[in-house]
Amino acid sequence: VQLQASGGGLVQAGESLRLSCVASKNIFSIYVMEWYRQAPGEQRKLVAKIFSGGSIVYAESVKGRFTISRDGAKNTVYLQMNSLKPEDTAVYYCNALPRVGSINFWGQGTEVTVSS
């Protein structure tokens, strides 16, 4: 699976961004698609994930502000980020796990910078 992430940028605190992750195959056939982020000097952390059946999980730090969604016609998973905070600054990566126990496929990162 090839993944292409986009949508990052520089915004002020309180503003919004929408990230996109285009997959090279039918996203509904992929067991789970995820968004991670990695801030400077920190480990990569899960932000949100959506399972093929539609279940969604969010990190506590983004609940109520971020929304993960998908468009099967475009093979795209989105991450709508509202009420952005400086602590959301990171490189955001999309990840696909096609099946339980399979290897992960990572897209290139897209950088999000939130100024105070």
N, C-alpha and C positions, 0 to 999 in steps of 0.2 A: 504494500500500500504506500503510495506517495501522497504526501500532505503538503499543502502550500498555505502558509498562514500570512495574513495581512491585516492592516487596519490600525496598527500602532501609531503613536504620535506623541506630541507634547501638548498637554492641556493644563488648565488651571484646576485647582481643587474645586470640587462641586460640579464639574462638567462631566460629559459622557463621551464614551467611545464604544464602537462596535468592532470587535475582532471577527475575522472570518477564517475558516480553515476548510479549504477545498480538498476533497479526497479523490483518489484516482479510481475508486470503485464505489459501488452502491453502499451508502453509509448505513442503511438498514440491515445490511448483511454483516456489519462489523459489531462484535460483541459489546464493546464500549469505546466511546470516544471521549477524550478528556482534554481539559486545559490545565496546564501547569504554569507556574511562574517562578522565576529565579531572580532575586534581588542581589545586588553586588555583595559578595562575601558570604552569601547564604546558600543553603541547599535548595534544590528545586522542590517546590511544594505543589500539591494538588489544589486547584482552584474550584473546579467543577467537572462533573462527568455526567454523561448521558448514556444509558444502556440501550441496546437495540429494541428492547421492549418498551422503552419510554421512561423508565425510572431515572430520577435525577438526584444527584448528591452535590451539596455545596460545602466548601470550607466555611467554618463558623465566621471567619473574618469577612466574608463577602455576602453572607446571607442577607437578603432584603435589598441588596444593591446590585448584584450581578444576576444575569439570567442567561442560562445556556439553552439554545434551541437548535433546530436543524431544519433543513429544507432538502428533502429527498430528491426533488427534481434537479437541484443544483449540486447534489452530493456535498453539501456544505453544512458545517456546524458553526454556529455563531456564539459569541460571548458578548452580550450587551452589558456594558459597565456604566452604571450611573453613580452619581454622588461620589466621584472619585476622590481619593485622599492621597496625600504624598506617600503614604506607606504602601500604596498600590503600585508604586514605581518598580518596574521589573521588566525583564524580558519574558514574554509570554510564549509558551510552546503548546502546540496541539500534539496529541498522541492518540494512536489507534491501537487497540488490542483486538485483532480480528476474531480470536477464539480464546476460550479459557485455556491457559497454559501455553499460548503461542508467544512469540516474541513481540515486543512493542515496536511500533513504527513512529518515528518522531518527525515532525515538520521542522523547518527552520524557525527561529524565534522572530517575534516582532516586538519591538521595544516600545514600552509605554512609560512616559515620564509625566508625573503630576507635580506641578509646582504649587507652592503654598501662597 
